[in-house]
Amino acid sequence: MTDKPREKRNLIPLKQACQKGHFGRTKAYELIGAGKIIAYKDGGRIMIDADSIDDYHATLPKVEPRAAREQAVASS
């Protein structure tokens, strides 16, 4: 055994993870399959690392307002 303390995981059930992430079960399974969110099996239940949902949201691109895009195109 190692003497290192284990990092405590913030695990939540799949249904709660979908509510937190604002996506459905199908999208959740896609994100799990792509390795974008972390999932664990607890018997028959799928538990999601809630911090991985926050990490996934942080990787999403920011949407620029239309006026900013039009101004960038006009100045090119």
All heavy atoms as a GROMACS GRO file, in nm:
protein
  589
    1MET      N    1   0.083  -0.119   0.000
    1MET     CA    2   0.000   0.000   0.000
    1MET      C    3   0.087   0.125   0.000
    1MET      O    4   0.197   0.124   0.052
    1MET     CB    5  -0.091   0.003   0.122
    1MET     CG    6  -0.191  -0.110   0.126
    1MET     SD    7  -0.324  -0.068   0.235
    1MET     CE    8  -0.440  -0.002   0.121
    2THR      N    9   0.032   0.231  -0.055
    2THR     CA   10   0.104   0.357  -0.058
    2THR      C   11   0.063   0.443   0.059
    2THR      O   12  -0.045   0.428   0.115
    2THR     CB   13   0.076   0.433  -0.189
    2THR    OG1   14  -0.062   0.463  -0.194
    2THR    CG2   15   0.117   0.351  -0.310
    3ASP      N   16   0.151   0.533   0.098
    3ASP     CA   17   0.122   0.623   0.209
    3ASP      C   18   0.056   0.751   0.162
    3ASP      O   19   0.024   0.836   0.243
    3ASP     CB   20   0.251   0.656   0.284
    3ASP     CG   21   0.307   0.534   0.356
    3ASP    OD1   22   0.228   0.446   0.394
    3ASP    OD2   23   0.429   0.529   0.373
    4LYS      N   24   0.040   0.767   0.030
    4LYS     CA   25  -0.022   0.888  -0.024
    4LYS      C   26  -0.172   0.890   0.008
    4LYS      O   27  -0.240   0.789  -0.010
    4LYS     CB   28  -0.007   0.895  -0.175
    4LYS     CG   29   0.132   0.921  -0.222
    4LYS     CD   30   0.134   0.932  -0.374
    4LYS     CE   31   0.270   0.956  -0.427
    4LYS     NZ   32   0.271   0.964  -0.573
    5PRO      N   33  -0.223   1.003   0.054
    5PRO     CA   34  -0.369   1.011   0.074
    5PRO      C   35  -0.440   1.016  -0.061
    5PRO      O   36  -0.392   1.079  -0.154
    5PRO     CB   37  -0.388   1.141   0.152
    5PRO     CG   38  -0.267   1.221   0.122
    5PRO     CD   39  -0.155   1.124   0.093
    6ARG      N   40  -0.550   0.945  -0.072
    6ARG     CA   41  -0.627   0.946  -0.196
    6ARG      C   42  -0.705   1.075  -0.208
    6ARG      O   43  -0.761   1.124  -0.110
    6ARG     CB   44  -0.725   0.829  -0.201
    6ARG     CG   45  -0.658   0.702  -0.244
    6ARG     CD   46  -0.755   0.592  -0.260
    6ARG     NE   47  -0.859   0.629  -0.354
    6ARG     CZ   48  -0.937   0.544  -0.414
    6ARG    NH1   49  -0.925   0.417  -0.389
    6ARG    NH2   50  -1.031   0.583  -0.497
    7GLU      N   51  -0.707   1.127  -0.328
    7GLU     CA   52  -0.785   1.247  -0.355
    7GLU      C   53  -0.933   1.209  -0.350
    7GLU      O   54  -0.974   1.111  -0.411
    7GLU     CB   55  -0.749   1.300  -0.493
    7GLU     CG   56  -0.821   1.426  -0.529
    7GLU     CD   57  -0.781   1.476  -0.666
    7GLU    OE1   58  -0.663   1.464  -0.702
    7GLU    OE2   59  -0.870   1.526  -0.737
    8LYS      N   60  -1.012   1.283  -0.277
    8LYS     CA   61  -1.154   1.253  -0.267
    8LYS      C   62  -1.224   1.296  -0.395
    8LYS      O   63  -1.207   1.409  -0.441
    8LYS     CB   64  -1.216   1.325  -0.147
    8LYS     CG   65  -1.358   1.286  -0.125
    8LYS     CD   66  -1.412   1.338   0.004
    8LYS     CE   67  -1.555   1.292   0.019
    8LYS     NZ   68  -1.610   1.327   0.149
    9ARG      N   69  -1.299   1.206  -0.453
    9ARG     CA   70  -1.372   1.234  -0.576
    9ARG      C   71  -1.511   1.286  -0.543
    9ARG      O   72  -1.575   1.240  -0.450
    9ARG     CB   73  -1.384   1.108  -0.661
    9ARG     CG   74  -1.251   1.055  -0.705
    9ARG     CD   75  -1.271   0.929  -0.785
    9ARG     NE   76  -1.143   0.875  -0.823
    9ARG     CZ   77  -1.114   0.746  -0.819
    9ARG    NH1   78  -1.203   0.658  -0.782
    9ARG    NH2   79  -0.994   0.705  -0.855
   10ASN      N   80  -1.556   1.379  -0.622
   10ASN     CA   81  -1.691   1.434  -0.607
   10ASN      C   82  -1.780   1.362  -0.708
   10ASN      O   83  -1.801   1.412  -0.818
   10ASN     CB   84  -1.686   1.586  -0.632
   10ASN     CG   85  -1.819   1.652  -0.609
   10ASN    OD1   86  -1.910   1.593  -0.551
   10ASN    ND2   87  -1.832   1.774  -0.656
   11LEU      N   88  -1.830   1.244  -0.669
   11LEU     CA   89  -1.909   1.162  -0.760
   11LEU      C   90  -2.058   1.188  -0.741
   11LEU      O   91  -2.107   1.197  -0.628
   11LEU     CB   92  -1.880   1.014  -0.738
   11LEU     CG   93  -1.735   0.971  -0.760
   11LEU    CD1   94  -1.722   0.820  -0.732
   11LEU    CD2   95  -1.688   1.004  -0.899
   12ILE      N   96  -2.128   1.200  -0.854
   12ILE     CA   97  -2.272   1.219  -0.851
   12ILE      C   98  -2.335   1.120  -0.950
   12ILE      O   99  -2.272   1.080  -1.047
   12ILE     CB  100  -2.311   1.365  -0.887
   12ILE    CG1  101  -2.254   1.407  -1.023
   12ILE    CG2  102  -2.264   1.460  -0.778
   12ILE    CD1  103  -2.294   1.548  -1.067
   13PRO      N  104  -2.460   1.080  -0.925
   13PRO     CA  105  -2.527   0.988  -1.018
   13PRO      C  106  -2.545   1.050  -1.156
   13PRO      O  107  -2.548   1.172  -1.171
   13PRO     CB  108  -2.664   0.964  -0.952
   13PRO     CG  109  -2.651   1.011  -0.812
   13PRO     CD  110  -2.543   1.114  -0.810
   14LEU      N  111  -2.559   0.965  -1.256
   14LEU     CA  112  -2.572   1.010  -1.395
   14LEU      C  113  -2.685   1.110  -1.413
   14LEU      O  114  -2.668   1.213  -1.479
   14LEU     CB  115  -2.591   0.890  -1.488
   14LEU     CG  116  -2.604   0.921  -1.636
   14LEU    CD1  117  -2.476   0.983  -1.689
   14LEU    CD2  118  -2.639   0.797  -1.715
   15LYS      N  119  -2.799   1.084  -1.353
   15LYS     CA  120  -2.914   1.175  -1.368
   15LYS      C  121  -2.881   1.314  -1.315
   15LYS      O  122  -2.911   1.415  -1.379
   15LYS     CB  123  -3.036   1.117  -1.295
   15LYS     CG  124  -3.161   1.198  -1.313
   15LYS     CD  125  -3.281   1.132  -1.248
   15LYS     CE  126  -3.407   1.211  -1.271
   15LYS     NZ  127  -3.524   1.145  -1.213
   16GLN      N  128  -2.818   1.320  -1.201
   16GLN     CA  129  -2.779   1.449  -1.142
   16GLN      C  130  -2.672   1.516  -1.227
   16GLN      O  131  -2.671   1.638  -1.244
   16GLN     CB  132  -2.731   1.428  -0.999
   16GLN     CG  133  -2.705   1.556  -0.924
   16GLN     CD  134  -2.661   1.531  -0.780
   16GLN    OE1  135  -2.678   1.421  -0.728
   16GLN    NE2  136  -2.604   1.632  -0.719
   17ALA      N  137  -2.581   1.436  -1.283
   17ALA     CA  138  -2.475   1.490  -1.369
   17ALA      C  139  -2.536   1.554  -1.494
   17ALA      O  140  -2.489   1.659  -1.538
   17ALA     CB  141  -2.378   1.380  -1.408
   18CYS      N  142  -2.638   1.492  -1.548
   18CYS     CA  143  -2.705   1.549  -1.666
   18CYS      C  144  -2.770   1.683  -1.632
   18CYS      O  145  -2.764   1.777  -1.711
   18CYS     CB  146  -2.809   1.451  -1.720
   18CYS     SG  147  -2.739   1.303  -1.796
   19GLN      N  148  -2.829   1.692  -1.513
   19GLN     CA  149  -2.889   1.818  -1.471
   19GLN      C  150  -2.782   1.924  -1.451
   19GLN      O  151  -2.797   2.038  -1.495
   19GLN     CB  152  -2.968   1.798  -1.341
   19GLN     CG  153  -3.091   1.713  -1.360
   19GLN     CD  154  -3.155   1.673  -1.227
   19GLN    OE1  155  -3.097   1.686  -1.121
   19GLN    NE2  156  -3.277   1.620  -1.236
   20LYS      N  157  -2.671   1.887  -1.387
   20LYS     CA  158  -2.561   1.981  -1.364
   20LYS      C  159  -2.500   2.028  -1.495
   20LYS      O  160  -2.469   2.146  -1.511
   20LYS     CB  161  -2.453   1.916  -1.277
   20LYS     CG  162  -2.330   2.002  -1.253
   20LYS     CD  163  -2.228   1.928  -1.168
   20LYS     CE  164  -2.097   2.001  -1.156
   20LYS     NZ  165  -2.104   2.128  -1.088
   21GLY      N  166  -2.484   1.936  -1.589
   21GLY     CA  167  -2.419   1.968  -1.715
   21GLY      C  168  -2.511   2.025  -1.820
   21GLY      O  169  -2.466   2.068  -1.925
   22HIS      N  170  -2.641   2.023  -1.795
   22HIS     CA  171  -2.742   2.071  -1.891
   22HIS      C  172  -2.734   1.993  -2.022
   22HIS      O  173  -2.735   2.053  -2.131
   22HIS     CB  174  -2.728   2.222  -1.916
   22HIS     CG  175  -2.742   2.303  -1.791
   22HIS    ND1  176  -2.864   2.326  -1.730
   22HIS    CD2  177  -2.650   2.364  -1.713
   22HIS    CE1  178  -2.846   2.398  -1.622
   22HIS    NE2  179  -2.717   2.423  -1.610
   23PHE      N  180  -2.723   1.861  -2.012
   23PHE     CA  181  -2.728   1.775  -2.130
   23PHE      C  182  -2.805   1.649  -2.094
   23PHE      O  183  -2.831   1.622  -1.976
   23PHE     CB  184  -2.588   1.741  -2.183
   23PHE     CG  185  -2.485   1.703  -2.080
   23PHE    CD1  186  -2.491   1.583  -2.012
   23PHE    CD2  187  -2.381   1.788  -2.051
   23PHE    CE1  188  -2.396   1.547  -1.918
   23PHE    CE2  189  -2.284   1.755  -1.957
   23PHE     CZ  190  -2.292   1.633  -1.890
   24GLY      N  191  -2.845   1.575  -2.195
   24GLY     CA  192  -2.922   1.454  -2.175
   24GLY      C  193  -2.834   1.332  -2.157
   24GLY      O  194  -2.711   1.338  -2.165
   25ARG      N  195  -2.900   1.216  -2.134
   25ARG     CA  196  -2.827   1.091  -2.112
   25ARG      C  197  -2.744   1.053  -2.234
   25ARG      O  198  -2.630   1.008  -2.221
   25ARG     CB  199  -2.924   0.979  -2.079
   25ARG     CG  200  -2.990   0.994  -1.944
   25ARG     CD  201  -3.093   0.883  -1.920
   25ARG     NE  202  -3.031   0.753  -1.909
   25ARG     CZ  203  -2.991   0.698  -1.794
   25ARG    NH1  204  -3.006   0.765  -1.682
   25ARG    NH2  205  -2.938   0.578  -1.792
   26THR      N  206  -2.801   1.069  -2.354
   26THR     CA  207  -2.729   1.032  -2.475
   26THR      C  208  -2.601   1.114  -2.488
   26THR      O  209  -2.494   1.060  -2.516
   26THR     CB  210  -2.818   1.052  -2.600
   26THR    OG1  211  -2.936   0.973  -2.584
   26THR    CG2  212  -2.745   1.012  -2.726
   27LYS      N  213  -2.610   1.244  -2.467
   27LYS     CA  214  -2.492   1.331  -2.473
   27LYS      C  215  -2.392   1.292  -2.364
   27LYS      O  216  -2.270   1.292  -2.387
   27LYS     CB  217  -2.532   1.478  -2.459
   27LYS     CG  218  -2.417   1.574  -2.472
   27LYS     CD  219  -2.356   1.572  -2.610
   27LYS     CE  220  -2.251   1.677  -2.628
   27LYS     NZ  221  -2.193   1.675  -2.762
   28ALA      N  222  -2.442   1.257  -2.246
   28ALA     CA  223  -2.353   1.215  -2.137
   28ALA      C  224  -2.273   1.092  -2.179
   28ALA      O  225  -2.151   1.087  -2.157
   28ALA     CB  226  -2.434   1.186  -2.011
   29TYR      N  227  -2.339   0.994  -2.239
   29TYR     CA  228  -2.269   0.874  -2.284
   29TYR      C  229  -2.168   0.907  -2.394
   29TYR      O  230  -2.060   0.848  -2.398
   29TYR     CB  231  -2.367   0.767  -2.331
   29TYR     CG  232  -2.441   0.700  -2.216
   29TYR    CD1  233  -2.579   0.704  -2.209
   29TYR    CD2  234  -2.372   0.633  -2.115
   29TYR    CE1  235  -2.648   0.643  -2.105
   29TYR    CE2  236  -2.440   0.573  -2.011
   29TYR     CZ  237  -2.577   0.578  -2.006
   29TYR     OH  238  -2.642   0.518  -1.903
   30GLU      N  239  -2.201   1.001  -2.481
   30GLU     CA  240  -2.106   1.044  -2.584
   30GLU      C  241  -1.982   1.107  -2.520
   30GLU      O  242  -1.869   1.079  -2.561
   30GLU     CB  243  -2.170   1.147  -2.678
   30GLU     CG  244  -2.273   1.089  -2.772
   30GLU     CD  245  -2.342   1.198  -2.854
   30GLU    OE1  246  -2.299   1.316  -2.853
   30GLU    OE2  247  -2.442   1.164  -2.920
   31LEU      N  248  -2.003   1.192  -2.421
   31LEU     CA  249  -1.892   1.258  -2.353
   31LEU      C  250  -1.806   1.159  -2.276
   31LEU      O  251  -1.683   1.170  -2.273
   31LEU     CB  252  -1.944   1.368  -2.259
   31LEU     CG  253  -2.013   1.486  -2.328
   31LEU    CD1  254  -2.079   1.577  -2.224
   31LEU    CD2  255  -1.915   1.564  -2.413
   32ILE      N  256  -1.870   1.060  -2.215
   32ILE     CA  257  -1.796   0.954  -2.145
   32ILE      C  258  -1.712   0.876  -2.245
   32ILE      O  259  -1.592   0.852  -2.224
   32ILE     CB  260  -1.892   0.860  -2.069
   32ILE    CG1  261  -1.958   0.935  -1.954
   32ILE    CG2  262  -1.817   0.736  -2.019
   32ILE    CD1  263  -2.077   0.862  -1.893
   33GLY      N  264  -1.772   0.838  -2.357
   33GLY     CA  265  -1.702   0.761  -2.460
   33GLY      C  266  -1.585   0.836  -2.520
   33GLY      O  267  -1.482   0.777  -2.554
   34ALA      N  268  -1.599   0.968  -2.531
   34ALA     CA  269  -1.493   1.052  -2.587
   34ALA      C  270  -1.387   1.087  -2.483
   34ALA      O  271  -1.286   1.150  -2.516
   34ALA     CB  272  -1.552   1.180  -2.646
   35GLY      N  273  -1.411   1.050  -2.358
   35GLY     CA  274  -1.316   1.080  -2.252
   35GLY      C  275  -1.322   1.224  -2.204
   35GLY      O  276  -1.229   1.271  -2.139
   36LYS      N  277  -1.430   1.292  -2.233
   36LYS     CA  278  -1.441   1.434  -2.194
   36LYS      C  279  -1.495   1.452  -2.053
   36LYS      O  280  -1.472   1.555  -1.991
   36LYS     CB  281  -1.526   1.510  -2.296
   36LYS     CG  282  -1.459   1.515  -2.432
   36LYS     CD  283  -1.536   1.596  -2.530
   36LYS     CE  284  -1.461   1.600  -2.662
   36LYS     NZ  285  -1.531   1.678  -2.762
   37ILE      N  286  -1.571   1.354  -2.004
   37ILE     CA  287  -1.609   1.352  -1.862
   37ILE      C  288  -1.573   1.214  -1.809
   37ILE      O  289  -1.567   1.117  -1.883
   37ILE     CB  290  -1.759   1.387  -1.838
   37ILE    CG1  291  -1.852   1.289  -1.906
   37ILE    CG2  292  -1.789   1.529  -1.878
   37ILE    CD1  293  -2.000   1.310  -1.871
   38ILE      N  294  -1.548   1.206  -1.679
   38ILE     CA  295  -1.501   1.084  -1.616
   38ILE      C  296  -1.616   1.013  -1.546
   38ILE      O  297  -1.693   1.077  -1.472
   38ILE     CB  298  -1.389   1.116  -1.515
   38ILE    CG1  299  -1.274   1.186  -1.586
   38ILE    CG2  300  -1.340   0.990  -1.446
   38ILE    CD1  301  -1.172   1.246  -1.492
   39ALA      N  302  -1.629   0.884  -1.572
   39ALA     CA  303  -1.736   0.805  -1.514
   39ALA      C  304  -1.679   0.682  -1.443
   39ALA      O  305  -1.574   0.631  -1.481
   39ALA     CB  306  -1.835   0.762  -1.621
   40TYR      N  307  -1.750   0.636  -1.342
   40TYR     CA  308  -1.714   0.517  -1.266
   40TYR      C  309  -1.838   0.431  -1.251
   40TYR      O  310  -1.950   0.483  -1.248
   40TYR     CB  311  -1.662   0.553  -1.127
   40TYR     CG  312  -1.538   0.640  -1.129
   40TYR    CD1  313  -1.547   0.778  -1.127
   40TYR    CD2  314  -1.412   0.582  -1.134
   40TYR    CE1  315  -1.434   0.857  -1.129
   40TYR    CE2  316  -1.298   0.661  -1.137
   40TYR     CZ  317  -1.309   0.798  -1.134
   40TYR     OH  318  -1.197   0.876  -1.138
   41LYS      N  319  -1.819   0.300  -1.240
   41LYS     CA  320  -1.930   0.209  -1.213
   41LYS      C  321  -1.931   0.178  -1.064
   41LYS      O  322  -1.829   0.146  -1.005
   41LYS     CB  323  -1.913   0.078  -1.290
   41LYS     CG  324  -1.939   0.090  -1.439
   41LYS     CD  325  -2.085   0.096  -1.470
   41LYS     CE  326  -2.139  -0.045  -1.485
   41LYS     NZ  327  -2.272  -0.048  -1.537
   42ASP      N  328  -2.049   0.186  -1.004
   42ASP     CA  329  -2.070   0.150  -0.865
   42ASP      C  330  -2.181   0.046  -0.865
   42ASP      O  331  -2.299   0.081  -0.858
   42ASP     CB  332  -2.107   0.272  -0.782
   42ASP     CG  333  -2.130   0.240  -0.636
   42ASP    OD1  334  -2.082   0.135  -0.590
   42ASP    OD2  335  -2.196   0.322  -0.567
   43GLY      N  336  -2.142  -0.079  -0.881
   43GLY     CA  337  -2.242  -0.184  -0.899
   43GLY      C  338  -2.310  -0.163  -1.032
   43GLY      O  339  -2.244  -0.158  -1.136
   44GLY      N  340  -2.439  -0.141  -1.033
   44GLY     CA  341  -2.512  -0.115  -1.156
   44GLY      C  342  -2.529   0.033  -1.187
   44GLY      O  343  -2.586   0.068  -1.289
   45ARG      N  344  -2.480   0.118  -1.099
   45ARG     CA  345  -2.497   0.263  -1.117
   45ARG      C  346  -2.375   0.324  -1.182
   45ARG      O  347  -2.262   0.284  -1.158
   45ARG     CB  348  -2.516   0.332  -0.981
   45ARG     CG  349  -2.644   0.292  -0.913
   45ARG     CD  350  -2.654   0.353  -0.776
   45ARG     NE  351  -2.646   0.499  -0.785
   45ARG     CZ  352  -2.655   0.580  -0.682
   45ARG    NH1  353  -2.668   0.532  -0.562
   45ARG    NH2  354  -2.648   0.709  -0.697
   46ILE      N  355  -2.398   0.424  -1.265
   46ILE     CA  356  -2.289   0.502  -1.324
   46ILE      C  357  -2.279   0.631  -1.246
   46ILE      O  358  -2.377   0.705  -1.231
   46ILE     CB  359  -2.314   0.530  -1.474
   46ILE    CG1  360  -2.314   0.398  -1.550
   46ILE    CG2  361  -2.210   0.627  -1.528
   46ILE    CD1  362  -2.341   0.412  -1.697
   47MET      N  363  -2.159   0.656  -1.195
   47MET     CA  364  -2.132   0.776  -1.117
   47MET      C  365  -2.036   0.864  -1.198
   47MET      O  366  -1.941   0.815  -1.257
   47MET     CB  367  -2.070   0.741  -0.982
   47MET     CG  368  -2.155   0.645  -0.899
   47MET     SD  369  -2.312   0.714  -0.849
   47MET     CE  370  -2.260   0.828  -0.723
   48ILE      N  371  -2.063   0.992  -1.201
   48ILE     CA  372  -1.985   1.088  -1.279
   48ILE      C  373  -1.904   1.176  -1.185
   48ILE      O  374  -1.956   1.223  -1.083
   48ILE     CB  375  -2.077   1.177  -1.366
   48ILE    CG1  376  -2.171   1.092  -1.452
   48ILE    CG2  377  -1.996   1.274  -1.451
   48ILE    CD1  378  -2.105   1.006  -1.554
   49ASP      N  379  -1.779   1.202  -1.221
   49ASP     CA  380  -1.696   1.295  -1.146
   49ASP      C  381  -1.745   1.436  -1.180
   49ASP      O  382  -1.731   1.482  -1.293
   49ASP     CB  383  -1.549   1.277  -1.187
   49ASP     CG  384  -1.454   1.363  -1.107
   49ASP    OD1  385  -1.495   1.469  -1.058
   49ASP    OD2  386  -1.338   1.322  -1.094
   50ALA      N  387  -1.807   1.502  -1.082
   50ALA     CA  388  -1.867   1.634  -1.104
   50ALA      C  389  -1.764   1.737  -1.149
   50ALA      O  390  -1.795   1.826  -1.228
   50ALA     CB  391  -1.938   1.682  -0.978
   51ASP      N  392  -1.640   1.725  -1.102
   51ASP     CA  393  -1.536   1.819  -1.142
   51ASP      C  394  -1.504   1.805  -1.291
   51ASP      O  395  -1.467   1.903  -1.356
   51ASP     CB  396  -1.410   1.798  -1.060
   51ASP     CG  397  -1.432   1.828  -0.912
   51ASP    OD1  398  -1.518   1.914  -0.881
   51ASP    OD2  399  -1.364   1.766  -0.828
   52SER      N  400  -1.521   1.685  -1.346
   52SER     CA  401  -1.493   1.666  -1.489
   52SER      C  402  -1.598   1.737  -1.575
   52SER      O  403  -1.568   1.777  -1.687
   52SER     CB  404  -1.485   1.517  -1.525
   52SER     OG  405  -1.611   1.454  -1.520
   53ILE      N  406  -1.718   1.756  -1.522
   53ILE     CA  407  -1.820   1.832  -1.594
   53ILE      C  408  -1.777   1.979  -1.602
   53ILE      O  409  -1.786   2.041  -1.708
   53ILE     CB  410  -1.959   1.819  -1.528
   53ILE    CG1  411  -2.007   1.674  -1.534
   53ILE    CG2  412  -2.061   1.911  -1.594
   53ILE    CD1  413  -2.130   1.647  -1.452
   54ASP      N  414  -1.728   2.032  -1.491
   54ASP     CA  415  -1.678   2.171  -1.490
   54ASP      C  416  -1.561   2.186  -1.585
   54ASP      O  417  -1.551   2.285  -1.658
   54ASP     CB  418  -1.638   2.212  -1.349
   54ASP     CG  419  -1.755   2.216  -1.252
   54ASP    OD1  420  -1.870   2.237  -1.299
   54ASP    OD2  421  -1.733   2.198  -1.131
   55ASP      N  422  -1.471   2.086  -1.586
   55ASP     CA  423  -1.356   2.090  -1.677
   55ASP      C  424  -1.402   2.087  -1.823
   55ASP      O  425  -1.347   2.158  -1.907
   55ASP     CB  426  -1.261   1.972  -1.651
   55ASP     CG  427  -1.195   1.979  -1.515
   55ASP    OD1  428  -1.192   2.089  -1.454
   55ASP    OD2  429  -1.146   1.874  -1.468
   56TYR      N  430  -1.504   2.006  -1.852
   56TYR     CA  431  -1.558   1.999  -1.988
   56TYR      C  432  -1.615   2.134  -2.028
   56TYR      O  433  -1.588   2.184  -2.137
   56TYR     CB  434  -1.664   1.889  -1.998
   56TYR     CG  435  -1.748   1.899  -2.122
   56TYR    CD1  436  -1.694   1.874  -2.248
   56TYR    CD2  437  -1.882   1.938  -2.116
   56TYR    CE1  438  -1.771   1.885  -2.363
   56TYR    CE2  439  -1.959   1.949  -2.230
   56TYR     CZ  440  -1.903   1.922  -2.353
   56TYR     OH  441  -1.978   1.934  -2.466
   57HIS      N  442  -1.693   2.195  -1.941
   57HIS     CA  443  -1.752   2.326  -1.972
   57HIS      C  444  -1.644   2.431  -1.996
   57HIS      O  445  -1.662   2.519  -2.080
   57HIS     CB  446  -1.846   2.371  -1.860
   57HIS     CG  447  -1.978   2.302  -1.862
   57HIS    ND1  448  -2.055   2.289  -1.750
   57HIS    CD2  449  -2.047   2.241  -1.962
   57HIS    CE1  450  -2.166   2.223  -1.781
   57HIS    NE2  451  -2.162   2.193  -1.909
   58ALA      N  452  -1.533   2.421  -1.926
   58ALA     CA  453  -1.424   2.517  -1.943
   58ALA      C  454  -1.358   2.506  -2.080
   58ALA      O  455  -1.299   2.602  -2.128
   58ALA     CB  456  -1.320   2.498  -1.833
   59THR      N  457  -1.371   2.390  -2.146
   59THR     CA  458  -1.310   2.371  -2.278
   59THR      C  459  -1.398   2.419  -2.392
   59THR      O  460  -1.351   2.428  -2.506
   59THR     CB  461  -1.276   2.223  -2.304
   59THR    OG1  462  -1.398   2.147  -2.312
   59THR    CG2  463  -1.186   2.166  -2.195
   60LEU      N  464  -1.523   2.450  -2.363
   60LEU     CA  465  -1.614   2.492  -2.470
   60LEU      C  466  -1.576   2.631  -2.521
   60LEU      O  467  -1.535   2.717  -2.443
   60LEU     CB  468  -1.759   2.493  -2.419
   60LEU     CG  469  -1.815   2.357  -2.378
   60LEU    CD1  470  -1.954   2.374  -2.318
   60LEU    CD2  471  -1.818   2.262  -2.496
   61PRO      N  472  -1.589   2.652  -2.652
   61PRO     CA  473  -1.553   2.784  -2.707
   61PRO      C  474  -1.654   2.891  -2.667
   61PRO      O  475  -1.773   2.864  -2.650
   61PRO     CB  476  -1.555   2.761  -2.858
   61PRO     CG  477  -1.646   2.646  -2.878
   61PRO     CD  478  -1.633   2.560  -2.756
   62LYS      N  479  -1.604   3.011  -2.653
   62LYS     CA  480  -1.689   3.124  -2.620
   62LYS      C  481  -1.759   3.171  -2.748
   62LYS      O  482  -1.698   3.176  -2.854
   62LYS     CB  483  -1.603   3.237  -2.563
   62LYS     CG  484  -1.681   3.357  -2.519
   62LYS     CD  485  -1.590   3.460  -2.457
   62LYS     CE  486  -1.670   3.582  -2.417
   62LYS     NZ  487  -1.584   3.686  -2.359
   63VAL      N  488  -1.885   3.206  -2.736
   63VAL     CA  489  -1.961   3.257  -2.850
   63VAL      C  490  -1.942   3.407  -2.856
   63VAL      O  491  -1.964   3.478  -2.758
   63VAL     CB  492  -2.111   3.222  -2.836
   63VAL    CG1  493  -2.191   3.283  -2.949
   63VAL    CG2  494  -2.131   3.072  -2.830
   64GLU      N  495  -1.898   3.455  -2.972
   64GLU     CA  496  -1.879   3.599  -2.990
   64GLU      C  497  -2.008   3.662  -3.040
   64GLU      O  498  -2.078   3.604  -3.123
   64GLU     CB  499  -1.769   3.624  -3.093
   64GLU     CG  500  -1.632   3.583  -3.047
   64GLU     CD  501  -1.526   3.621  -3.147
   64GLU    OE1  502  -1.544   3.722  -3.219
   64GLU    OE2  503  -1.426   3.548  -3.155
   65PRO      N  504  -2.039   3.781  -2.992
   65PRO     CA  505  -2.157   3.851  -3.042
   65PRO      C  506  -2.142   3.879  -3.192
   65PRO      O  507  -2.031   3.896  -3.243
   65PRO     CB  508  -2.159   3.981  -2.964
   65PRO     CG  509  -2.072   3.958  -2.846
   65PRO     CD  510  -1.973   3.854  -2.887
   66ARG      N  511  -2.252   3.884  -3.262
   66ARG     CA  512  -2.251   3.905  -3.406
   66ARG      C  513  -2.179   4.035  -3.444
   66ARG      O  514  -2.103   4.040  -3.538
   66ARG     CB  515  -2.394   3.909  -3.459
   66ARG     CG  516  -2.399   3.935  -3.610
   66ARG     CD  517  -2.537   3.926  -3.661
   66ARG     NE  518  -2.572   3.783  -3.658
   66ARG     CZ  519  -2.684   3.735  -3.707
   66ARG    NH1  520  -2.774   3.814  -3.755
   66ARG    NH2  521  -2.707   3.607  -3.702
   67ALA      N  522  -2.200   4.141  -3.367
   67ALA     CA  523  -2.138   4.270  -3.397
   67ALA      C  524  -1.985   4.259  -3.394
   67ALA      O  525  -1.917   4.316  -3.479
   67ALA     CB  526  -2.183   4.376  -3.298
   68ALA      N  527  -1.930   4.183  -3.303
   68ALA     CA  528  -1.785   4.166  -3.293
   68ALA      C  529  -1.733   4.089  -3.414
   68ALA      O  530  -1.627   4.121  -3.469
   68ALA     CB  531  -1.748   4.094  -3.165
   69ARG      N  532  -1.806   3.987  -3.459
   69ARG     CA  533  -1.765   3.909  -3.576
   69ARG      C  534  -1.769   3.996  -3.701
   69ARG      O  535  -1.677   3.993  -3.784
   69ARG     CB  536  -1.855   3.787  -3.595
   69ARG     CG  537  -1.832   3.677  -3.497
   69ARG     CD  538  -1.903   3.551  -3.540
   69ARG     NE  539  -2.042   3.575  -3.576
   69ARG     CZ  540  -2.147   3.535  -3.508
   69ARG    NH1  541  -2.132   3.470  -3.398
   69ARG    NH2  542  -2.268   3.562  -3.549
   70GLU      N  543  -1.876   4.074  -3.718
   70GLU     CA  544  -1.890   4.159  -3.836
   70GLU      C  545  -1.782   4.266  -3.838
   70GLU      O  546  -1.727   4.298  -3.943
   70GLU     CB  547  -2.028   4.223  -3.839
   70GLU     CG  548  -2.138   4.121  -3.867
   70GLU     CD  549  -2.278   4.180  -3.850
   70GLU    OE1  550  -2.291   4.295  -3.805
   70GLU    OE2  551  -2.373   4.105  -3.881
   71GLN      N  552  -1.747   4.319  -3.721
   71GLN     CA  553  -1.643   4.420  -3.713
   71GLN      C  554  -1.507   4.359  -3.748
   71GLN      O  555  -1.427   4.422  -3.815
   71GLN     CB  556  -1.639   4.481  -3.574
   71GLN     CG  557  -1.546   4.598  -3.560
   71GLN     CD  558  -1.552   4.657  -3.420
   71GLN    OE1  559  -1.589   4.588  -3.325
   71GLN    NE2  560  -1.515   4.782  -3.408
   72ALA      N  561  -1.482   4.237  -3.704
   72ALA     CA  562  -1.355   4.170  -3.735
   72ALA      C  563  -1.343   4.142  -3.884
   72ALA      O  564  -1.236   4.159  -3.943
   72ALA     CB  565  -1.346   4.039  -3.656
   73VAL      N  566  -1.452   4.103  -3.948
   73VAL     CA  567  -1.452   4.077  -4.093
   73VAL      C  568  -1.432   4.208  -4.169
   73VAL      O  569  -1.358   4.215  -4.266
   73VAL     CB  570  -1.582   4.006  -4.136
   73VAL    CG1  571  -1.593   4.000  -4.286
   73VAL    CG2  572  -1.589   3.867  -4.074
   74ALA      N  573  -1.497   4.315  -4.124
   74ALA     CA  574  -1.488   4.444  -4.192
   74ALA      C  575  -1.347   4.503  -4.184
   74ALA      O  576  -1.301   4.570  -4.276
   74ALA     CB  577  -1.588   4.543  -4.134
   75SER      N  578  -1.278   4.477  -4.073
   75SER     CA  579  -1.144   4.534  -4.057
   75SER      C  580  -1.037   4.451  -4.128
   75SER      O  581  -0.924   4.495  -4.139
   75SER     CB  582  -1.110   4.549  -3.910
   75SER     OG  583  -1.102   4.420  -3.849
   76SER      N  584  -1.072   4.334  -4.180
   76SER     CA  585  -0.974   4.248  -4.248
   76SER      C  586  -0.946   4.293  -4.387
   76SER      O  587  -1.007   4.342  -4.466
   76SER     CB  588  -1.022   4.105  -4.256
   76SER     OG  589  -1.045   4.053  -4.130
   0.00000   0.00000   0.00000
